[in-house]
């Protein structure tokens, strides 16, 4: 029996996981650049990652979780040389699936969506979270129509101002969408940029295009194949002229995407484009902590460094309220570096602030953490000059052009922000983050607008042995949810992993989060930690996704695979501190 248990957990304790703290952050690589590189090597990135954190505490909000998620996802998704699978391999697999289906060999199961959606969830706190979102776009003339993009869930469309959402992109060869752009001169034309700009969970395959307002989609990406597209800008009077900020340079098309040419003089990882509100020939772009400006609609680019210092990552915002104003947020891999403002269309900048740390977890900005390589966005108010919004882990607002900052994160708003867009029809600011879609109603309160969106990224599923309709799921950054066949309830938090029902008692179940933290829930007990480094005699952590099991013969007995296999024979003891673990 013990031998079988050891085999079950052998993969759970192969590598030690020391605790780490944040220092020397300025020397860290931009993890997203490494993960989006062609022929990315997960082993090499793992070695860099472990070296960065060796002997340091992995503090909350320092960005380590996003790298761990990617490394976990890439396990088994590499070629013979250990490199991440390329676009051709993915497309070959997609074509094989289509051929299988066309031949009538698909499995015609009776599948239906169970959720969770926002309306299905009951919760013991204010945070719900239906899944990560990366992009937002508003129809230029129809206020009812809003599009949103998920890093691993395709394109979502709303035809009622965000009250409900639907999707028709489940059969895309990549479900990552990080950029959406309507053509102002012909809104039936919509472009999307594929891939996951911020965490590389989905591969980039260039640009897709719809000619019928999002009903159908095709690739228009000759010359841009295999690129993660972080941002798009369509020329306001010419729907065929588009700029794309990609993982390997800035690209331009003048024929609606039939062909793309690189217009940047390098192949750096570009993530953000902004167009001058009244002069569309003036365009701004940022790549790997540098600010670039074009005066000829993106044909040529000039590196601007007057008053603005290079960093690791930058994002840009402009506003029709002051067309020559350009706002730039500059960060290191993790932390806030500086906020800059230009009043001459991006030729010269003035530093407005370099503190507090608006990228960190602390509301007052008194910590030195952050994960700016992963969650970073900026928007300028379309009406109020010098009002700007910044998204990092938390949401911030400045009413004086970035000189001072106000924390506008509330208890209802999910953390980890990815996209900010001002609604041109209402002037409200909308937000995409790790929990879904939100709007900042009347600059007072955040309102969750994720009704109908189903983009949760599931690590593990547990099914009840007593009722086949009861299940538990562990989600990326949205904890564990329980399903009773009708409704979902939020359980434990963090990243949700292995989740198990007691095989003998329907009143008990167990869930887990990263690095070997296991929780129990039973009569009078709610998500109580029973496994964690430093608790109940346990002196080590586990892997990112730690395996555990409960004995079918005696459900007081649990085995957990940390760096070693641990066993307890009284996990349901009414007094938590009386639980005993042995190695």
Secondary structure, DSSP 8 states (H G I E B T S, - for coil): -HHHHHHHHGGGGSS---------GGGS--HHHHHHSTT-BHHHHHHHHHHHHTTS---TTSSHHHHHHHHHHHTT-B-TTSBB--HHHHHHHHHHHHHHHHTT-S-----------GGGEE-SSS--------EEEE-SS-TT-EEEEETTTEEEEESSTTSS-EE--TT-S---EEEEEE-TT-TT-EEEEES-TTT--S----EEEESSTTSS-EE--TTTTT--EEEEEE-TT-TT-EEEEETTEEEEESSTTSS-EE-SSS---EEEEEE-SS-TT-EEEEETTEEEEESSTTSS-EEE-SS----SEEEEEE-GGGTT-EEEEEE-SSSEEEEEEESSTTSS-EEEE--S-TTSSSTTS-S----TTTS-EEEE-SSSTT-EEEESSSEEEESSTTSS-EE---TTS-S-EEEEEE-TTT--EEEEETTEEEEEETTTEEEE--TT-----EEEEEE-SS-TT-EEEEETTTEEEEE-SS-EEE-S-SS----EE-SS-TT-EEEEETTTEEEEEETTEEEEEEE-TTSTT----B-SS--EEE-SS-TT-EEEEBSSEEEES-TT-SSGGG--EE-
